[in-house]
């Protein structure tokens, strides 16, 4: 226990690796740890995709914001949220997979992160360095295509493991009072928020943590840039309750992309349809004078079907 506490006291992400493989038997140990991670309802809604092909690693790196450590680490994994295998298991015994896409995404991401964290902790306890790669979301659609991920599977993150070629110091963390709540969630005073900036200042060269947050999370930042493609990809992989993946596939053939019902409505107006009428009887009319098109079914599916009715040259200027 004291060794684990010491590990967390000194742990830091490593981005420079020696060109050495893992010691014999250690790959099995870190994969064993990943599979012993907790999982909801025994379902194990995750997969680990070990990327051993150097050319494939290079392509994934190019779609992840150019992370050279993806190419140089001893082992690189894509940590996947995966409900595809669960569906196959149920259907194999004659079951019918339920319709719970948002809940599936929630628990699949949770399972994936738990497994990846167990893998990472075991690797660090064996003396290796690790770094998580959130940048796989930058080119998530290209990575899904390159790795031939089926519906029900999406990348959550990448994970590099290898022999470290640097010894970075642990980075600061927020004061515990801002992170740990008791019984009820408490709000933050201006003084507490400033304490957060003070505590995190050493993480940057200029001592201004706000610039980091702004670059990633403010309007026009990295996360906002990722959002649209992520919505479209997760919907295409079956995690959007309003838009069936098969419908989205047909819409993409007409150069119509959407990841939610709201996005599909925006697309319809952008394509020149002046009126969308949703009827309680289960159909939708879309109008572009002098023609109108009807789709049947739940709102998202009905709207998609209506847009498919229109000739491509009328939908796409």
C-alpha positions as CSV (number, residue, x, y, z in Angstrom):
1,X,0.0,0.0,0.0
2,X,2.8,2.4,0.9
3,X,4.4,1.7,-2.5
4,X,1.2,2.6,-4.3
5,X,1.0,5.9,-2.3
6,X,4.6,6.7,-3.2
7,X,3.8,6.0,-6.9
8,X,1.0,8.5,-6.9
9,X,3.2,11.0,-5.1
10,X,5.7,11.0,-7.9
11,X,3.7,10.0,-11.0
12,X,3.7,12.3,-14.1
13,X,2.9,11.8,-17.8
14,X,5.9,10.8,-19.9
15,X,6.2,11.9,-23.5
16,X,9.8,10.7,-24.3
17,X,10.4,7.0,-24.5
18,X,13.5,4.9,-25.1
19,X,13.4,2.6,-28.2
20,X,13.0,-0.5,-26.1
21,X,10.2,-3.1,-25.8
22,X,8.5,-4.0,-22.5
23,X,10.3,-6.7,-20.5
24,X,9.1,-10.2,-21.2
25,X,5.9,-10.9,-19.4
26,X,5.0,-7.3,-18.6
27,X,2.5,-6.9,-21.5
28,X,0.5,-9.8,-20.0
29,X,0.6,-8.1,-16.6
30,X,-0.7,-4.8,-17.7
31,X,-3.4,-6.4,-19.8
32,X,-4.4,-8.6,-16.9
33,X,-4.8,-5.5,-14.7
34,X,-7.0,-3.8,-17.4
35,X,-9.3,-6.9,-17.4
36,X,-9.6,-6.9,-13.6
37,X,-11.0,-3.4,-13.6
38,X,-14.5,-2.9,-12.2
39,X,-17.3,-3.0,-14.8
40,X,-21.0,-2.3,-14.7
41,X,-23.3,-5.4,-14.5
42,X,-20.4,-7.7,-15.6
43,X,-20.9,-6.4,-19.2
44,X,-17.3,-5.2,-19.8
45,X,-18.3,-2.6,-22.4
46,X,-14.8,-1.7,-23.5
47,X,-12.1,-3.1,-25.8
48,X,-8.4,-2.4,-26.0
49,X,-7.0,-2.0,-29.5
50,X,-3.2,-2.7,-29.5
51,X,-1.6,-0.8,-32.3
52,X,1.6,-2.6,-33.3
53,X,1.8,-1.6,-37.0
54,X,4.3,1.3,-37.3
55,X,2.5,2.7,-40.3
56,X,-0.8,2.7,-38.6
57,X,0.6,4.3,-35.5
58,X,2.0,7.1,-37.8
59,X,-1.4,7.7,-39.4
60,X,-3.1,7.8,-36.0
61,X,-0.5,10.2,-34.8
62,X,-1.2,12.5,-37.8
63,X,-4.9,12.5,-36.9
64,X,-4.2,13.2,-33.2
65,X,-2.4,16.5,-33.4
66,X,1.0,15.0,-34.2
67,X,2.0,13.2,-31.0
68,X,5.4,11.7,-31.8
69,X,5.2,9.5,-28.6
70,X,2.5,7.5,-30.3
71,X,5.2,6.3,-32.7
72,X,8.1,5.9,-30.2
73,X,6.5,4.2,-27.2
74,X,6.8,0.4,-26.7
75,X,3.1,-0.1,-26.7
76,X,0.2,2.0,-27.9
77,X,-3.4,1.3,-27.2
78,X,-6.7,2.8,-28.3
79,X,-9.1,2.6,-25.3
80,X,-12.5,1.9,-26.8
81,X,-16.0,2.2,-25.6
82,X,-17.6,-1.0,-27.0
83,X,-21.2,-2.2,-26.9
84,X,-20.8,-4.1,-30.2
85,X,-19.5,-7.2,-28.5
86,X,-22.4,-7.1,-25.9
87,X,-24.9,-6.9,-28.7
88,X,-23.3,-9.9,-30.4
89,X,-23.4,-11.9,-27.2
90,X,-27.1,-11.2,-26.6
91,X,-28.0,-12.0,-30.2
92,X,-25.9,-15.2,-30.2
93,X,-28.3,-16.7,-27.6
94,X,-31.4,-15.3,-29.3
95,X,-31.8,-12.1,-27.4
96,X,-32.8,-8.7,-28.8
97,X,-30.6,-5.8,-27.9
98,X,-32.4,-3.0,-26.1
99,X,-32.6,0.6,-27.2
100,X,-30.6,2.6,-24.7
101,X,-28.0,4.5,-26.7
102,X,-27.2,7.3,-24.3
103,X,-27.0,5.0,-21.3
104,X,-24.8,2.6,-23.4
105,X,-22.4,5.5,-24.2
106,X,-22.3,6.5,-20.5
107,X,-21.4,3.0,-19.2
108,X,-19.2,2.0,-22.1
109,X,-17.0,5.2,-21.6
110,X,-17.0,4.5,-17.8
111,X,-15.8,0.9,-18.4
112,X,-13.2,2.0,-20.9
113,X,-11.7,4.6,-18.6
114,X,-11.6,2.1,-15.6
115,X,-9.9,-0.5,-17.7
116,X,-7.4,2.0,-19.2
117,X,-6.7,3.5,-15.7
118,X,-6.0,0.0,-14.3
119,X,-3.7,-0.7,-17.3
120,X,-1.8,2.6,-16.8
121,X,-1.4,2.1,-13.0
122,X,0.0,-1.4,-13.4
123,X,2.4,-0.1,-16.1
124,X,3.6,2.7,-13.9
125,X,4.0,0.3,-10.9
126,X,6.3,-1.8,-13.1
127,X,8.5,1.2,-13.8
128,X,7.1,2.3,-17.2
129,X,6.0,5.7,-18.3
130,X,2.5,6.4,-19.6
131,X,0.6,9.2,-21.3
132,X,-3.0,9.5,-22.2
133,X,-3.8,10.9,-25.7
134,X,-7.0,12.8,-25.8
135,X,-6.1,14.1,-29.2
136,X,-7.5,11.0,-30.9
137,X,-10.8,13.0,-30.9
138,X,-9.2,15.4,-33.3
139,X,-9.5,12.9,-36.1
140,X,-11.9,10.5,-34.6
141,X,-13.7,9.7,-37.8
142,X,-10.5,9.0,-39.7
143,X,-9.3,6.7,-36.8
144,X,-12.6,4.8,-36.8
145,X,-12.2,4.2,-40.5
146,X,-8.5,3.2,-40.3
147,X,-9.2,0.8,-37.5
148,X,-12.4,-0.6,-39.0
149,X,-14.4,0.0,-35.8
150,X,-18.0,-1.4,-36.1
151,X,-21.2,0.4,-35.0
152,X,-21.3,0.5,-31.2
153,X,-17.5,1.2,-30.8
154,X,-15.8,4.6,-30.4
155,X,-12.3,5.6,-29.3
156,X,-12.2,7.2,-25.9
157,X,-8.5,7.9,-25.7
158,X,-5.1,6.7,-26.7
159,X,-2.6,5.3,-24.2
160,X,1.2,5.2,-24.6
161,X,3.3,2.8,-22.5
162,X,7.0,2.5,-22.6
163,X,10.5,2.8,-21.1
164,X,10.7,6.5,-20.0
165,X,13.5,8.7,-21.4
166,X,12.7,11.6,-19.1
167,X,11.7,12.1,-15.5
168,X,9.2,14.9,-15.4
169,X,8.1,16.3,-12.1
170,X,4.5,15.8,-10.9
171,X,2.3,18.6,-12.1
172,X,0.2,20.6,-9.6
173,X,-3.4,19.7,-8.9
174,X,-6.4,21.8,-7.6
175,X,-6.7,22.3,-3.9
176,X,-8.7,19.4,-2.4
177,X,-11.4,21.7,-1.0
178,X,-12.3,22.5,-4.6
179,X,-12.5,18.9,-5.7
180,X,-13.9,17.0,-2.7
181,X,-17.5,17.8,-1.7
182,X,-19.4,16.3,1.2
183,X,-23.1,15.5,1.3
184,X,-24.0,18.4,-1.0
185,X,-22.2,20.1,-3.9
186,X,-21.0,23.4,-2.7
187,X,-20.5,26.4,-5.0
188,X,-17.2,28.3,-5.4
189,X,-16.4,31.7,-4.0
190,X,-14.3,34.2,-6.1
191,X,-11.5,33.6,-3.5
192,X,-11.6,29.9,-4.0
193,X,-11.5,30.2,-7.7
194,X,-8.5,32.5,-7.5
195,X,-6.8,29.8,-5.2
196,X,-7.3,27.4,-8.1
197,X,-5.4,29.6,-10.5
198,X,-2.7,30.2,-7.9
199,X,-2.3,26.4,-7.3
200,X,-2.2,25.6,-11.0
201,X,0.1,28.5,-12.1
202,X,3.3,26.4,-12.1
203,X,1.8,24.2,-14.8
204,X,2.6,26.9,-17.4
205,X,5.7,28.8,-18.2
206,X,4.1,32.2,-17.9
207,X,2.2,31.3,-14.7
208,X,-1.2,31.9,-16.2
209,X,-3.4,28.7,-16.1
210,X,-6.3,30.7,-17.5
211,X,-4.6,30.7,-20.9
212,X,-4.6,26.9,-20.9
213,X,-8.3,26.7,-20.0
214,X,-9.2,29.3,-22.6
215,X,-7.3,27.5,-25.4
216,X,-9.1,24.3,-24.7
217,X,-12.5,25.1,-23.2
218,X,-13.6,28.6,-24.1
219,X,-15.5,29.7,-27.1
220,X,-13.5,28.9,-30.2
221,X,-11.3,26.5,-28.4
222,X,-10.2,22.9,-29.0
223,X,-13.1,21.2,-27.4
224,X,-15.6,23.3,-29.4
225,X,-13.8,22.4,-32.6
226,X,-14.1,18.7,-31.8
227,X,-17.8,18.8,-30.9
228,X,-19.5,18.6,-34.3
229,X,-17.4,15.7,-35.6
230,X,-17.8,13.9,-32.3
231,X,-21.6,14.3,-32.4
232,X,-21.7,13.0,-36.0
233,X,-19.4,10.1,-35.3
234,X,-21.2,8.9,-32.1
235,X,-24.5,9.1,-33.9
236,X,-23.1,7.1,-36.8
237,X,-21.9,4.5,-34.4
238,X,-25.3,4.1,-32.8
239,X,-25.3,6.3,-29.7
240,X,-27.9,8.9,-30.8
241,X,-31.5,7.9,-29.9
242,X,-33.2,10.2,-32.5
243,X,-31.2,9.2,-35.6
244,X,-30.7,5.5,-36.6
245,X,-27.2,4.8,-38.0
246,X,-28.6,3.3,-41.2
247,X,-30.5,6.5,-41.9
248,X,-27.4,8.6,-41.3
249,X,-25.5,6.4,-43.8
250,X,-28.1,7.1,-46.5
251,X,-28.1,10.8,-45.7
252,X,-24.3,11.0,-46.0
253,X,-24.6,9.6,-49.5
254,X,-26.6,12.8,-50.2
255,X,-23.9,14.9,-48.4
256,X,-26.1,15.5,-45.4
257,X,-24.4,15.1,-42.1
258,X,-25.9,15.5,-38.6
259,X,-25.3,14.1,-35.2
260,X,-28.5,15.1,-33.5
261,X,-32.1,16.0,-34.4
262,X,-31.2,19.7,-33.8
263,X,-28.3,19.5,-36.2
264,X,-30.6,17.9,-38.8
265,X,-33.1,20.7,-38.4
266,X,-30.3,23.2,-38.9
267,X,-29.1,21.4,-42.0
268,X,-32.6,21.3,-43.5
269,X,-33.0,25.1,-43.1
270,X,-29.5,25.7,-44.5
271,X,-30.4,23.6,-47.5
272,X,-33.3,26.0,-48.3
273,X,-36.3,24.2,-46.8
274,X,-38.5,27.1,-45.4
275,X,-40.9,25.0,-43.3
276,X,-40.7,21.8,-41.2
277,X,-44.0,20.5,-39.8
278,X,-43.8,17.8,-37.1
279,X,-47.1,16.0,-36.6
280,X,-48.2,14.1,-33.5
281,X,-49.4,11.3,-35.7
282,X,-45.9,10.3,-36.5
283,X,-44.8,12.1,-39.6
284,X,-42.9,15.2,-40.8
285,X,-43.4,17.5,-43.8
286,X,-40.6,19.5,-45.2
287,X,-41.3,22.2,-47.7
288,X,-39.3,24.0,-50.3
289,X,-41.6,25.7,-52.8
290,X,-43.1,24.5,-54.9
291,X,-42.6,21.0,-53.5
292,X,-43.0,19.2,-50.2
293,X,-41.7,15.9,-48.9
294,X,-43.0,13.6,-46.2
295,X,-41.2,11.2,-43.8
296,X,-42.7,8.8,-41.3
297,X,-41.6,7.6,-37.9
298,X,-40.2,9.3,-34.8
299,X,-39.2,13.0,-35.3
300,X,-35.5,12.4,-36.2
301,X,-36.1,9.4,-38.4
302,X,-39.1,11.1,-40.1
303,X,-37.2,14.2,-40.9
304,X,-34.3,12.2,-42.3
305,X,-36.7,10.2,-44.5
306,X,-38.3,13.4,-45.8
307,X,-34.9,14.8,-46.7
308,X,-34.0,11.6,-48.5
309,X,-37.2,12.0,-50.6
310,X,-35.9,15.2,-52.2
311,X,-33.6,15.0,-55.2
312,X,-30.0,15.6,-54.4
313,X,-29.8,18.7,-56.6
314,X,-32.7,20.2,-54.6
315,X,-31.2,19.5,-51.2
316,X,-27.6,20.4,-52.0
317,X,-27.2,23.8,-53.7
